[in-house]
């Protein structure tokens, strides 16, 4: 089986709230561990292509020292499976669509919090990052908190993997 190059792609619906927050927070978490792993994000829909991150997401992320200002939304394309070793959905609905579109020979997409080890694969809402788009600033803060926990846990896993001497030690 030919695997895609290293990298993490986080996917949500419109690519202006959850997935860009996860992209930039995960980049930061990987950088703090000296891991040079590409991270990107996109959305299933085309509603926001070319737009920046939602102002509320930008403001909340800034309070945590994360700058989303450079983000520009883009739409997911099936070719993305070829460019990222990990394709992570923010919720079950996004995961279902990604799995429907995923080529069978590549690693299947997972949910972000499940891949980070923070939720069991079969969990319901506990494994989803809720969409704050129609919510309040507190909803955006809650999303940031979930994303930070997930990004730190995932970065720790990837760090352990990167530091293994024998590739057969993969858990």
N, C-alpha and C positions, 0 to 999 in steps of 0.2 A: 504494500500500500504506500502510495506517495502522499506524504503529509505536507500541508501548507507551511510556509515559513513561520517562525515564532511571531507572536503578536496576539493582542486581545482586542476584539471588537465588541462593544456594548451597544445593544439595539433596544430602542423603545418605539413609541408610535411616531412622534414628530421630530425628535432630535433637538428639542429646545429646553427640556427640563431634566429628566432623569438620566438619560444616557450621556449628555455632555457633562453633567455633574460627576457621574461615575468615571468618565474618561479622564477628566482633569484630576480628580482625587486619586484615582489609581495611578496615574502618571507620577504624581507627587509621592505616593507610597512606594512605588518601585524605585524612584530616584533616591529616596532616603536609604534604600537598601543597596544602592549602587547596581541596580539591574537595568540594563539597556534593552528593554522589551517594548516594542512599539505598541501604542494603545490608540484606538480611534473609536468613534461612535457614529451612529446613523439612526435613521428612523424608517419604519416600514412605509409610511405615507410620504407624499410629496408636498404637503400643505405648507411647510415652513422652509423648503430648500433655499439656501442662501441667506437665511435670516440668522441673526445672532441668538444666543441663548436668551430665554425668558428673563426679563429684568429682575424678577424676584429671585430666580435661581442665581443670577449674577451677584445680587446683593448679599444673599445668604452665604454663598460660597466665599465671597470676599471677607466676611467676618471670620472665616476659618483660614484665611491666608491663601485661598485658591482663586486664581484669576481666570474667569471664563470669557473675558472680553474678546479674545481672538476667535472664539468658536463660530463656525458657520455651519448651519444644518445641511445635511445631505441625506439622500434617500438610499436605503439598502438595495443592493443589486445582487443577484445570485452569484456573480463572480467574486463577491466578497468572501465566500467560503474558501476560495483558493488562496486568499491573501492573509488569512489569520488562523493560527492554530486553535484559538479559543473564540467561539462566537457565543456571547452571553446575552440572554434576554433578561429584561427587568421584571417580567411577570409571565404568568402562565399563558395568557392570550398571545403575547408576542412569541413565546417559545413554541406554541402550537403552529403558528404560521412559519416560523423558521424551520421547524422539523419537517413540515410539509414540503418545503422547498429545498431542503438539504440533500446534497448528493450522498448516496449510500456508502461510498468508499471513504468518506472523510469522518473525523470525529463528530459526533452529533452535538448540536447546540445544547447549552445548559442554561439554567436560570442563574443570574449573578450571585444571589445569596446562597444558593445550593452549591455552586462551584466553590464559593468561599468557605464552605463547611458550616454555615450559620443556619441552615435549614435542611431538613431531610428532603430527598427528591420528591416524595409524594405529598409534601406539605401543601396546604392550601394558601391562604393569604399570608401566613407566616413566612413564606418563601418569596413573596412578591414585594417589589418596591412600589408603593401606591402612587398613582398619578396625581401630582399636586396642582395640575394646570387650572382646574376650576376651584381650587381651594384657597386657603389663607396663607399668610406668611409662615404661620406655625406649621402648616403642612409641608412647606418647602424646607423648613428647619428639620422636621422629622425625617424627610427624605435624605437630607444631607447627613444626618446622624446614622441612618441605615447604610448609606453608601460608604461613609467613613469606616464603619465597622467591617463591612464587606471588603472594601479595598485593602484595609490593613491585613485582614485574614488571608485574602487571596495573595497579596504581596508576600506574606510570610510563607505561604505554601510554595510559591514560585521561587522564593529565596532558598528554601530547603532543597527543592528540586535542582536548582542551579548549582548548589554546593555539593551535590552528591558526586562521589568519585566514580561509581560504577552505575552505568545507565540501567542495569538490571535491578537496582535498588528502588526503582520507582514504586511508590506505594500503590 
